[in-house]
């Protein structure tokens, strides 16, 4: 997606409203607790996170060491979302491919904060030489699938019955977007 298109899409009403109520900024060490709270909500309440029980601070510390870009959505209420881009695979052959992950607190979903975060991750990924983005998600994560399709990702593959959470088998959808 050319930079001009990012700006056009980012000017949608939901994103403009989100930008008025939240700021996307680089992650700081003191954000760890709020990031864990957001992630752990999804770990125990659905299929957006693969974990099925809460994770600890070491999880966030590990992420910080291996990302190209890591941002939070900050609001007057505190951190309401986070996202990052990390290397898809640790080999030079994949140096231009980034893997995205992001989570927004449920009460702030569908208000443009996820889009705001995604656009920032796209801009920062480009600066690092990334030209292709990958996102993968459980087939039960319908909200995530809709979000990615809305933003130009397409389903590039499906891994059948690869995971089980809450005693429910699920597929992994691999979605892709050239930037």
N, C-alpha and C positions, 0 to 999 in steps of 0.2 A: 504494500500500500504506500503510494507516494506521500510525502509529508503534507502536501496540500490536502489530500483526502483525509488524513488524520484530523486536520484542523476542521474540515467540513463536518465530519462525523461528530467530532468533539463539541460542535456548537449546537447539538440537539438540546431540546428543552431540559431533559433529565440531567444531562451532563452540566449544563450551565447552572441549574439549581444545585447540583452536588458541589460544584466549584464554589458556590456562594456559602456553603455550609461545612465544607471540609477542605483540607489541604493534603496533597500528596507530598510527602517528604521522605528523605532517606531514613531508614531504620536507625534507632539508637539503642544502646545497651539497656536502657531503662524501659524499653518497650516490650521486653521479653515476657513479662507477666501477662500483659494484655494480649499479646500474640498467642501465648499458650491458652488463655481463656477462650479466645475465638476458635482456635484450632480444636481444642478439646471438646467444645460444644458440638462440632461436626463429627468428631470421632465417636461420640456416644449417642448421637441423634441423627443418624442417616448415613447416606452413601457418598457424600461429598468428600469426606476424608476416608482413606483406606483403613486407618487405625481404628480399632474397635474398643480401645480404652484410652484414657488420658495419657499424653506423653509428658516428659519432663523437660526441664530447661536445657539439657544437653542436646535435645532435638533442635532447638532454635540455634544453639551455638554451632552445631554441625552445619546447619543451613548457611549461617553467616560466613562460614569459611569457604563455601564452594559456589557462591552465587556471582553472576555478572552484575545483577542489580537487585536490590531489596528495598522496598518502600512500604510505608504505612499510610493509611488514610487517617488523618488526625482531624478531630472536630472539637468543639467546646466540651463535649462529653468524654473526650479521650480518644484513644485509638479504636476505630470502628472497622478496620479492615487492614489486610496486609497482602503483599504479593511479591513474587520474585521470579527472576529468570536465572536459570542455572544451565551449565553445559548439558546438552542432550546425552552425550557419551564422552568419556575422557580420552578421546583419540583425535589427533589432528585432522583426520578425514571428516570429522563432524564439527570442526571449529566454528562454522557459520550457522550452526543450528542450536537454538536455545529451547529449553523446556520451561514452560510457564506453570505457575501455581499461584492461586489467589483465593482468599476467603474474606467475605464481608459479613459482619454480624447480621443475623436474620432480620432484625427490625429495620435495617438500613438497606436491604436488598430492593432492587427495582426502583431505585431513586437516582441512578447515575453514578454512584460511587465506584462500582466495579468497572464501568466504562472509563471513568477518569483514571483509575489505577492502570487499566490495560493500556491506555494511550501513553501514559508515562513510561510503562515498561517497554512499549514498542520504541519510543524515542531513545531511551537509554540503551536498549539492545542494539539498535542501529549504530549508535556511537561505538559499540564494542565490536562492530563488524558482523553482527548477526543478520542473516538474510532470510532465515526460515524459522518459524516458531512451531513448536509441538505442544499440545496439551493432551493429557489423557485423563479419562474419568470413567467411573463405574457406569455401566449401562442404566442403572437405576437413578442416576443423577440427572433427571430430566431438566431441571433448572439450569444446570451447568451446560448441558448440550444446547439448549435454546440460546443461552448467552453467547456461546462460541459461534453458533451459526449466524446469529445477529451481527457478529463482528467479522464475518467473512471467513471463518474457519470451515473446513469441510472434513467429513469423516474419511480418513485415509486408510483406516484399517480397523479390524475388530478381533480381539483375542477372546475366543469363546470359553466360557466357564472357567476362567482363570483365577477367580477369587471367590471367597465365601465370607460373608459378614452377617451377623445376626442369624446364622444358620441358613442364609439365602445365598445361593450361587449367583454370581454376576459376571458379565463380560466387561472387558475394558475397551472403550472406544478411544482410538488415537485420532486426534483432530490436528489439522495442519493449516498453516497460513504463511504465504510468502510476504515478506515485508521489504 
